[in-house]
Amino acid sequence: MKLAKRLALTTTALAVATAGTLLSTTAGNAAPAQSAPTHVDAPAALKVPDGNRLTSVFDAKGVQTYTCTDGAWKLLEPAATLSYKRDRAHRPVALHSRGPVWVSTVDGSAVNAAVAVASPKTGTIPELLLKATATRGTGVFADVTYIQRLDTAGGVAPATACTGTDQVGVPYSATYAFYRPAK
């Protein structure tokens, strides 16, 4: 039952994002080309090492899914859609899920990462610096080295006790900044 609930939550989030991408593309409204950003505001603890350059910035909206484990809520997985920061229509261009992994719905490229530094924030999930562990493809996520999760809102596990195999999706939003080696 636990696996079925997790799959249903993830499948629903991914289906909504994919449907939105397909609708906007078939309507001739593909995501607009974006110029490379030059700067994001991040805490000093989440600074990307020298030798890397900012290549893209996305807004993310989704859920942090928690499952009941030994009477406490534990993070199971995120499920979010990403859109270009300056796209007012918020057309999805990438999906974020367990791994963590980000996959472009535009070009199929992907990046997996692991948390390098967490910066706690009161009342919301922490901001993060993640180091890429693998990339795939030649598109937007090719050669990504670091990812920052910034401007987080929501996504905190419930403060209430849980029982059995309960699961809950808690809405969150964030800004994700992606970096590649400077050339």
Secondary structure by P-SEA (a helix, b strand, c coil): caaaaaaaaaaaaaaaaaaaaaaaaaacccccccccccbbbbcccccccccccccbbbbbbbbbbbbbcccbbbbcccccccccccccccccccccccccbbbbcccccbbbbbbcbbbbbccccccbbbbbccccccccccccccccccccccccccccccccbbbbbbbbbbbbbbbcccc
